[in-house]
Amino acid sequence: MMRLSRGGTGLWAWLYRTGFLRAPMPFWRVVVEARLLGGARRWPRRAESAVTGVFVWARTIEEAEALAVLALEREGLAALTADAKKASPAAAPRRQPSAVARTDLAFLTRPSSGAAARGASRRDARA
């Protein structure tokens, strides 16, 4: 998965915002919370899961969430929750639905042994 660059695609995004161009399908920002799979990569020591945003070209919300989950599975993450929301395009359109970029991973650590988990739940994050 690549990072979202705004170089050559910045012109396309500007033309879209001004109304000169139309996108062939909606652009989605999908927030995914995923469990770290042990053998796939070296993860931070106390990290239990990670949250990231995935940017997707897709026709439906279900398709956007599924593409985001598949993209993260290739990186060694098992999705727990995924929530998509339409966003203004930040990358040039694709002819086929695809995940085009993701944000940096934000790691969620497990509480130290014997300590009770307090505070708001991290589950059900919204886009």
C-alpha positions in Angstrom: 0.0 0.0 0.0 1.4 3.4 -0.9 1.1 6.7 0.9 -1.2 9.3 -0.6 0.9 11.7 -2.6 -0.6 14.9 -3.8 1.9 15.7 -6.6 0.4 15.0 -10.0 -3.0 14.1 -8.5 -3.3 17.4 -6.8 -4.3 19.0 -10.1 -7.0 16.4 -10.6 -8.4 17.0 -7.1 -8.4 20.8 -7.7 -10.3 20.3 -11.1 -12.8 18.1 -9.3 -13.4 20.6 -6.5 -13.9 23.4 -9.1 -16.4 21.3 -11.0 -14.5 20.8 -14.3 -14.2 17.1 -13.9 -16.4 14.3 -12.5 -15.3 11.1 -10.8 -16.4 7.8 -12.3 -17.2 6.4 -8.9 -17.2 7.7 -5.3 -14.0 8.1 -3.2 -14.2 6.7 0.3 -12.2 7.1 3.5 -12.4 3.9 5.5 -11.3 3.8 9.2 -10.2 0.3 10.1 -9.2 -1.1 13.5 -7.2 -4.2 13.0 -5.5 -6.8 15.2 -1.7 -7.3 14.6 -0.8 -10.8 13.2 2.3 -11.9 15.0 4.4 -13.6 12.3 3.7 -11.1 9.5 5.9 -8.3 10.6 7.8 -6.9 13.6 5.3 -4.8 15.5 5.9 -2.6 18.6 6.3 -4.7 21.7 3.1 -3.8 23.7 0.9 -3.1 20.7 -2.3 -5.1 20.5 -4.0 -3.5 17.5 -3.7 -0.6 15.1 -6.1 2.0 13.6 -5.6 3.5 10.2 -7.5 5.2 7.4 -7.6 3.7 3.9 -8.5 5.7 0.9 -10.6 3.7 -1.7 -12.2 4.2 -5.1 -15.4 2.0 -4.9 -19.0 2.0 -6.1 -20.7 1.1 -2.8 -19.9 1.4 0.9 -19.7 -2.4 1.3 -17.2 -2.6 -1.5 -15.1 0.2 0.0 -14.9 -1.5 3.4 -14.1 -4.9 1.8 -11.3 -3.4 -0.3 -9.8 -1.7 2.7 -9.9 -4.9 4.7 -8.2 -6.9 1.9 -5.5 -4.3 1.5 -4.7 -4.4 5.2 -4.7 -8.2 5.2 -1.8 -8.1 2.7 0.1 -6.1 5.3 -0.4 -8.5 8.1 -3.4 -7.0 9.9 -6.7 -8.8 10.6 -9.6 -6.2 10.6 -11.8 -6.0 13.6 -14.0 -3.0 12.5 -14.3 -0.9 9.3 -16.3 2.2 8.8 -16.5 4.1 5.5 -17.5 7.6 4.7 -17.5 9.4 1.3 -14.8 12.0 0.9 -13.8 14.4 -1.8 -11.2 12.8 -4.0 -7.6 13.2 -3.1 -6.2 10.9 -5.7 -6.7 10.5 -9.5 -9.6 8.1 -10.3 -9.1 4.5 -11.2 -11.1 2.6 -13.8 -11.5 -0.4 -11.4 -12.4 -0.2 -7.7 -9.2 -0.2 -5.6 -7.5 0.9 -2.4 -5.1 3.6 -3.3 -3.4 4.7 -0.1 -3.5 4.5 3.7 -2.5 6.7 6.6 0.2 5.8 9.1 -0.7 3.1 11.6 -1.7 4.3 15.1 -0.9 1.5 17.5 -3.2 0.7 20.5 -1.3 -0.9 23.4 -2.7 -3.5 25.8 -3.1 -2.5 29.4 -0.3 -3.6 31.7 -0.9 -6.8 33.6 -3.2 -6.4 36.6 -4.4 -3.0 35.6 -8.1 -2.6 34.7 -9.0 -1.0 31.4 -10.5 2.4 32.0 -11.9 5.2 29.8 -13.9 5.2 26.6 -13.8 2.1 24.4 -11.8 2.3 21.2 -14.2 0.0 19.4 -16.7 1.3 16.8 -14.5 4.2 15.6 -16.2 6.4 13.1 -14.7 7.7 9.9 
